[in-house]
Amino acid sequence: MNAGDASSNEPEWPLRDRFAIVGIGESAYTRAGQAAQPEFTLACEAITKAVADAGLRIDDVDGLCAYGYERSDPTSVAKALGLSGLRYAALYPGGGNAATGIVHHGLAGLAAGEAEVVVCYRSICQGEFGRYGRSLEDPVEQAQAGWRDFAGPFGMFTAAQMYALAARRHMSLYGTTSAQLGRVAVASYDNAQRNPRAVMHGRPITLADHQASRMIADPYRLYDCCQESDGACALVMTRVERARSCPHDVVSIAGAAHGMERDHGVDGRPAHLWAEGGLARTARELYRRAGVGPKDVDVAQLYDAFTGNVLMHLEDFGFCGRGESGPFVESGAIDWPHGSLPVNTSGGNLAEGYLHGFSLVLEGVRQMRHASTSQVADAEIGLVVSAIGPYSGGLILRRCH
């Protein structure tokens, strides 16, 4: 089965369209160090706003899901918010790969009957704690963990340096250019100008600006790299039947899938995988579960810690052939409003803010509610994808009538 071929002899995914995202909420997104409140306070703020957006009370919440890196842990959040009936709590391993994973975990809790209303959330204050608890000023300190002890002596201290290797491999194999990477950045910054929540609202860039920006880790320039941000965001999930009594249009979870491409870690990765996102197999499973294919997707939120990640997602999820994503973005295909697949319509990690990708899920919900600041006309099916990497995945969201 090719990526996006919805035909299969396998039985229909039993969770398809049974559960819905009914509320979304967030704090202000700011540059790192500019948050008005501590990280824990921001987490509670985002959760409270999401529950209110769902038309529910905080006492209705009986499940919490968060990232494994989350400092505002579910137990502390439950105590602070007075959740007296918490029955389900889960942490999803990893960072950017958890953006859709915590929703999948929440879905599992709902499907198992462990909870009726689950809140998923992410809070980051890099100004308060450094980059995930490590000093922003000391890249060597950031690098000291597991295999990074061995990569550090060869100059792989930061995420930009690590992911730059894959982008350079893609350029070498397929002729991808820096200007094509720049088209991803320009599209995201353009979308951010319509989004008052975006950190880069009021700061548009041109392709010439991208090309003139300083090199961070070859081939990544400044505008190829995501924000360093403070903020928090959250969403609320429940059964579709209950969602129909909530204030907003019903946004169901048509599909969720996560998996691990063998040997797709930075250490020991086979040569052919260096120019891929490692999610092609998961993409096929996701489409099968949702009963759709790439031609059915109206809008996509693709994890964009770096511009090259978007190119690899486009290929893994079947929107263009392997090695064809550079010309695809250069054609204007990902641009709002006239592209065939508008991407990262809030500005994404590149220009809205970096919440480990979780804000991309909220933008996916806004698109299905027809409430985005860069709304895709008549959008019915939305794709959200987590970070490229060894264990990751995505969601298919559907606007229900």
N, C-alpha and C positions, 0 to 999 in steps of 0.2 A: 504494500500500500504506500503510495507516494504521500509526502507531507500534504495534508489538507484533503485527502481522499476520504470522504465521510462514509463510504460504503464499507461494510464489514459484515462478516458472518457472526461476529461476536454479539452477545446480548447487549441491549441498551444499558448505558451506565445508570445504575439505580438512583443516583442522587441528582440526575439532570433536572434542573428547574424546580427542585423541591424546596430550596432555601433561597433567601433573598437578603440583599444589603439594604437596610431600611433607614440608616442614619449615618451621617458623616460629620466630623468636626475637627477643628484644628486651632492651634494657637497662631499668633503672628509668626511668620518666618523671617528671620533676620540673619545677617552675617554672623559668623562665629564671634562670640564675645559681646553681642549687642542685645541679648535677650533681657527683657525687663523682669523676668522671674526665674527662679531656679528650675532646673530640669524636671524635678518631681512635680512641682506646681503646674508646669506646662502640660505634663502628662494628664494630670487630673482635670485640667481645663479642657483639653481636647476631648477626653472621654465624656465629661459632663455635657459639652456642646453636641457631641454625636448622639447621646441619649435623648437630649431635648429635640434634636432634629428629627429623630425617629418618632417623636410624640409619645415617648415612654417615660417612666420614672426610673430613677437610679435603682430602686428596689426591685425592678423587673429584671435586672441583670444578674444572671447566675453563672456566667462563664467569662473568663478572661484569657486572651492569648497574646503573647508578645514574643519578640526576638530573644534568642539566647543571650545576646549582648545587652539586653535592656536592663538598665540600672533601677528603673522604677518597677520593681518586681510585682507580680500579681497580688501577693499576700499584703504587701505594704499599701498598694493602691486600694485593695478591697477595704482595708482598715480605715484608710483616710477618707474614702467616699461613703463609708457606712454600708457596704454590701454585706448584709447579714445572711444572705442565702447563697453564697458562692459555692457551687458544686463542681465546677470544672475549671482547671487552670492548666495551661500548656505553654512551653517555651520551644521555639523552633530553632534548630542549630544554624549558626552562621550569621552573615550580615546581609548584603544586598540580595543574596539568594532567598532570603526569608520574606521578601516583600509580598509575594503571593502565598508563600508557605504558611504564614500564620493564619491566613484566611482558610486555607485548606485544612489546617489543624482545627480551626473553629468549626468548620463544616463537619469534620469527623465527630466532634463532640455533640453537635446538634443531631447528626444522623444516628448516633448511638443512644440518644435519649438522655445523655448526661447533663444537658442544659437546654433551656428554651430560648434564652437571649444571650448571645455571646458578643463581647466587645473585643476587637483586635486593635492594638495601638503600638506606636513607636514614638519615643522621645529622645532627642539628642541635644545636648548643650556642649558643643565642642569648646566654646569659650570658657565654660565652667570646669570641664573635666579634661580638656585636651581631646585628641582624636581617639575616641573610645577608651578613655582613661589613660592615654599615653601623651606625653608632652608633644605639643605642636612644634616646639622648637628643636626637638631632638629626634631626627629620623632614625638614628641608630637604635634608640630605645624602642621605637615603633617596630623595628625589624626583628627584635629578639623574641621569637616564639617558634618552637618546633623547627620545621624545615627552613624557616627564614634565617636561622643561625648559619646555615650553609650557603644561602643565597646572598646574604648581606655582603660578604667579602668580594662578591662580583658586581656590586653596585645596585642590587635590587632591594633598596630600602623602603620604597613607597609603592602604593598602588599604581601610580602613574608609570613608574619604571617597569612594573611587572606587566601591566596590560599593554604597554607600548610595544612589547615584543610581538604580541599577536597582531597588532595593527601593521607593524613593519613586515611581518610575514605575509599578510594579506596583500600588501602593496607589491611585494616581491613576486608573488604567485600570479596576481591578477591585474597588475598595472593600476591599482587604486591610487589615487592622488591625494595630496594634502588638501587641495581645493574641494574635492568630493567630501572629505571629512568636514571641511568648513561649511559645506551646504547643510549638514546636520545641525551644526551650531547656530548658523544664521536662522534656520527655520525655528529652532527652539527659542532663541532670543526674540524673534518676531512674535511668536505666540505669547511670550511673557509680557509684551507691551500691552496686551489686552487684558492681562490678569493682574488686578491690583494686589493680590497676595504675593506675587513673585518678588523675590529679592532683587532681580534685575529689571523690574518694571521701571520704565523711564530711561533705560539704558540700552537702546537697540545697537546692533552691530551690523556691519556689512561684511561681505566676503573679503574685501581689502583689509578691513580691521582684523579679521581672523588671520590672514596671511602675514600681517605685520606684527602680530602679537609674539611675545617672546617664547622661545622653546622651553618646554618643561622637561619632557623626556621624549626624544626623537622617536616617532614623528609627531608627538602630541605637543601642540602649542597651548598657550594659556586658555584660549576659548574652546579647546577640545576637552577640557577638564571640568568636572562638576564643581558646584559650590562647596564651601565649608560653612555649615549653617548651624543655627540654633532653632529649635521649634519642636512641635509635637502634633501628631494627627491620629485620628481614631475612626473606627467605623463599627456599626452595630448590625448583627445578622440574626435572623429568626426564620421560622417556617413561612413559606409563601402565603399560606392561608391567613396567618396573623399579619403578614406584611400588607395585605389588602385593606386593613383597617388603619394603617399608618398614613401620615399626611402626603407622602410623595408617590410618584409613579413607581410601580414595582420593578426593581432591578434584580432579576434572578441570576444565580450562578449556574450557567448552563454546563460548564465543564471546569474541572481543576485537575491538574496532573503535575507530578514532580518525579524526577528521576536522576540517576547518576550515570553519566557517560564514562565508560571505563577509561581510566588513566587520563582524565581531563584536568588533573591538577597541574599547578605550575611545575611541580617536580615530576619527572618521568613521563611527560606528555609526548606521545608519538608525533612525528613531524607533521602529518596531515591534519592533526587536530589544532595546531597552533593558529590556523587561519579560520577556525570554525568556533561557534559559540558553545558547542557541546550539547545542544538542546534539540537536535533534529528528531531523535527518537521520541523524546518527550512531547514534541510538537505534534507528531503523528497520533500519539495517545490522547493528547488534549483535544484535538479535532474530532477524533473518534468518539470520545466521551460526550462532547457537546453536539455531535451530529451535524457539524458544519465543516467548511474548508476555508482556505485563505481568501477565496473569491467572495465569501459571505461576510468577511470582516469589513466594517465601515470605518473604523478608527482604531488606532493602536497606541498603547502606552508602553514603550520599550525601554528597559533599564539603560540609562545613559550616564553612568559614571564617567564614561569617555565616549567620544563620537564613534570610534571604531566598533564599540559594542553594538550600536544600533545597526550598523552594516551587517554584522554577523547574525543578529536576530532576524533581520529581514530575509536572509538566506535560509537560516534554520527553519523558519516558520513558513517557508514556501511562497513568499511574495515575489521572489525573483530567483534565478538560478544561482548555483554556487559561483562566486566570483563576479556576479553581475550587480551587486548592490551599489557600487560606486556610480556607474551610469544611471542606475535606478533613481538615486537621490538627486543626481545632477539634472535629471529630466524634470524635476519639480514634483515627483510623485508623492513625496511626504509633506508637501507644503499645504497649509490651510489658506483658502478654502477650496482650491481647485484641484489639488492633488488627488490621485486615485486612492491613496491611503494616508490621510493626515496623521502625523505622529507627534506624540508628546505635546498635546494641545494646551497644556497649562504652562509650558516652558520646561517641564521635566527637571531632572537633577541638575542639568546644565544651567538653567536660568530661573526656575521657580524657587528651588531650594533643595538641599540634600537631606532627606529624612530616611536614608538607606532605602530609597525607592518606594516607601509606603504611600507617599502622597500621589504616586502614579495610580494606585488603586482608587483613591478618592476621585481623581480626575476621570477615571473610567466610569465611575458611578455618575458623575455629573454629565458626562456625554450621554449616558443612557437615560438620564432624567431630562435631557435636552435643556441643560442649565449651565453649560460651559461658556466661558468667555470667548472661546474659539469653537463654537458649536458646529459640528458636522451635520449638515442638513439631513433630517430623516434617519439618523443613525439608529440602528436596531441591534447590531452585534458589535461588541467591543472586546479587544484582546489586551490583556495586561501581562507583561513578561518580567520576571525577576532577572537578576544579574546572570551573565554568562559564567560558567564555572562547573565544578564537579558535581554539585547537587543543587538543582534549581528547577524551575518550572514556570507555570503560568495559569491564568484564568481566562475563561470566556464568559463575559457578562451579556445578558440579554434584556432588552426592554420588553416588558410584558404588557399586554393589553387586556 
